[in-house]
């Protein structure tokens, strides 16, 4: 929400919206331009749009068969122009990894739990494989082809799986939603049906399963076939071409969803306000913690001095008292 003013000044002539509440925010700012909706998932509810009102419609796309089915089941959306448009990778093709035991693998995830990460690290230790995690909270980085080409395999979900296949690296679906194991030519279409999320089976592998997976990554021929699949189905260029075709059918909306949408924008504004307030309070807490630590350090310093001085001081008093008695 704080970026809306800058968007208004940029004067976009068309918009791709990935989350429907953003539509109302743009409407409030007077940004009414040809719009295409994109749907990346089914969860949470933010991914599921409300039914369209009379006279309102948009071309739209979804990145997997499961999402197409989900959106077309919502009243009137299926009547609008739409298509399956695979999630995409904009990376260049890499050299196919030669067949050999895995020695270095990269986890690419902002959401993987410590429990799952530890399970992978322990499996790597048993197999003599170095495991490196990229992502929040401990190692966020901007990833590129050169960085990940240094690894023998990539463990992730979603678009990072496509990036790995594009590079010619084995791609293992394993994260918070579930694990499908290695992507292979035999299961790539099924995995793509859930956008490589692992949601279909929501499977949690045993340590033995994980050991077996790491011992048998896809072959060179399988990786070459998967790289061809990405080239034919999931590149950024292909996505942009399909977007152009959808925008040929898009118009600037002349009606809105009404008060239903206003409620969504008000919640977004409240969320932005609360987050700003939380950031201020967190900084205040940091400052207070620093002050507290400084005070505690001063107290301990004084106590240490007292501990060293008190025996000598008391000894002098006792000596003088004894001398007076004499």
N, C-alpha and C positions, 0 to 999 in steps of 0.2 A: 504493500500500500504506500509506503513512503516514496516509491519510485514513480508513482502515477504522474506527478507533475512533469517529470522529465520525459515520460512517454508522450504526454500531450504536446510538449514542445517539439518532439521529433516528428510529429504528424505522420504516423504510419498510413500507408494507403491500403494495407490489408493486414489481417491478423490471423495467426494460427493459435487457437486456444486449447491448452491441454487440461485445464480444470474449469468447469463451467461457472463457478462463482466469479471468476475473473471477468466474465462477460459483463456482469452487472456493474463492476467497478469501472470498466471502460465506458459503458453507457452513461454512468453518472458524470464522467468527465467529458462527455460529448464526443467520444471517439466512436463513430458509427461508420464502419468501413466493411467491405466484403470480408466475410469470416468463414474459416474452415475449422471445425472442431476435430481434435485428435484425442483418442482414448488409449491410455497406456496400461490400464489394468482394470480390475474389478473391485479391489479393496484399497483404501477404505471407502466409505460412502461418497467421499469427494469425487471419486471416479465415476459415479453413477448419476447421470443427469436427470433432472425432473422431466416429466412429460412436456412436450411442446404445446404452446397455446395456439389457437386458431390464427392462421396467417403468419406464423413464425416457423422458419425452417432453415437448416444449414446443411451443406455438404459435410461429410465427416469420414474419418478413417479410424481403424483400430489396428493394433499391431499384432494381433493373433486371432485365431478362429474363436477361441473362448470368449474374447472380448467382443467380437462381432456379434456372437450369439447373445451376449449379455445386453448390449445396447439395443439391438433390434427388438428385444423383448419388452423394452420400455415404450409406452404408448407413443405412436406417431414417428419415432425416430427411424424405424425401418422403412418408412415411406419416402425418406429423403435420400438423395444420391449418396452412396457410401461405397467403401471398398476396403478390402484387406490390404494393408500396407505394412509390410514387415518392419520391425525395428531395424535400425541401420547402423553401419559403421562407416566413418569417413576416412579410415586409415588406409594406407597403401598396402598392397600385398607384400608379404615377407617371404623369405626363403624357407621352404618346408624343413622342419626339424628332422635330422636323420635319426634312424632307429638306434636307440641306446638306452641304458637304464637312466631313470630320472636322477638328477643330482641337485638341481635347484628349482623350486617351484614358488610361485608368487600367489598370495591371496590378495584379491582385489575386492574390498568390501568396506563400506562404512557402517554396516549394521550387524556383522557377524558377532555372535556372543563370545565371551571369553571361553565358555565351555567348549563351543565348537572349534574355536581356534586352537585351544589346548589339545583337543582330540587330534587335529591335523598335525600339530607340532610333534606330538608323541608318536604318531604314525610315521612321520618323517624321520624321527630319531631311530626308530626300529629299522627303517630301510636305508639309513645313511643318507637321507635327503635333507638339504637345508631349506627351511620354510621361512619366507619373508612376507609380512603383512603390510599392504599399502591401504591406507584409509583411516578414517576417524576411528577412535579418538586419539591414537598415539602417533600415527604416521601419515597424516594427510599429504598427498602430493598430486601435482598435475601429471598425469601419466601420458606417455607417448610411445610410439613404436620402438624407438631406440632403447628406452628403459626396459620394456617388457620382452624385447627380443633377447635379452641377456638370460632369460629364464627358460627352463625346459618345458614348463606347463603352467597354465593359469587356472586358478580355482576361484569361481565367482558365480554370478547369476546375471540374467538380463543382457544388456548391451555389451558388457565386458566379455561375455562368452563369444559374441560375434567378433569383437576385436581380436580375441585369441585365435579364432578360426581363420580370420583374415591374415594374421601373421604366420599361419602355418604351425601353430602350437596346439598341443592337446588342451582341451577345455573341459574342466570338471565342474558340473553343476553341484554345488554344495554350499548352502547358506541357511539363513533363518527360516525360509519357507519349506525347505526339504532338499533332498539330494537325489539326482537322477544318474549320478556317475558320469563317465566320459560321454561326451557327445560323439556319436559315430554316424556314418552314412545310414545305418539301419534305424536309428532313433531320432535323427535330426528333425524330421517333419513332426514327429510327436512332441518333441521338446519345444519346437517353434510354436506349436499350438497353444502352449501356455507361456510363450515369450521367454523360454529358457529360465523360468522362475523356480522350478522345482515344486510348484503348487499341486500339480496333478496327483502325484502320489504322496507328497508331503512325507517322504521317507527319511528316517534317521538311521544311517548305516551303523552297523556294529564295528568294533575295531577290526575284526577279521575281514569284513567286507572292504573297509578302507585300505587295509594292507593289500588285499587282492587287487584293488583298483590301482594303487600306486605301483604295483609290480607289473601291471599290464596296460600301459598307455596305448592309445591308438597307433596303428602302423603308419609308415610314410604314405602308402597308397590311400589309406583312409583319410589322412590329413589333406592330401591333395584333392580328394573328392569333396571334402567339406569346404575347402577354399573355393572350389568351383561353385558349390551351392551358395556360398555367400555372394560371390560375384554375380550370380544370376538372380538372387532373391533379396539381398539385404544391404545394398550400398546406399550411401548418402545421395549419390547422383540419381539412382532409381527413385528414391523417395521424393527428391525435388521435382523430378519429371511428373510423378503422380500428383504431387501437390499442385503443379501448374494446371493439370487437367481438372482437378477439383475446383480450383479458383475460377476456371472458365464457367463454372456453374454457380458461383457464389455471388451474392448481391449484398449491399448494405441493408441490414435489417430495418424495417420501418415500424415494427411494433416490439414490445418487450414482454417479458414474463410477468411484469407487474410487481405487486408488493412482495411476492414470494422471493424475488431477487433482491429487493431492498434489504430483507432480513439477513440474507447471506452476506451482503456487503457490510452491513452494520457489524456483524460478527467478525468479519475480517478486520475492520477498522479497530474494533475493541481489542482484538488479538494483537494488532500492531502496537496499540497504546500500552497494553499490559506488558508486552515484551520489552518495550523501551523502558518502562518503569522497573521491570525486573533487572535489566542491564544496569540501570543506575544504582539499584539497591545492591547488586552483586559487587559493583565497584566500591560502594560505600563499605560493604562488608570486608573487602580486601584491605581498604585503608584502615578500618578499625582493627583488623587482625594484625596489621603491621604495627599500629600504635600499641596494641596489647603486648605484642612480642617485645617491643622496645622497653615497655614498663617492666615486664617480667625479667628481662635481661638486667635492667638497672637494679631491681630488687635482689636478684641473685648476686650481683656484683657487690652490693652493700653487705649482704649476708656473708659472703666469702671474706670480705675485709674484717667484719666483726668476729668471724670465727678465728681469724689469725691474730687479731689484736687483743681480744678479751682475756685470754690466759695471762699474757704479759701484764696487762693493765691491772688485773686482779692481784697478781703476784706483788706488784709494787705497793698496792694498797695494804696487803697483808703484812709486807715487810715493814712499812712505815708504822702500822698499828702496833706491831710487835716491839719496835724500837721505842715508841712512846711509853709502853708499859714498863720497859726497863728504866 
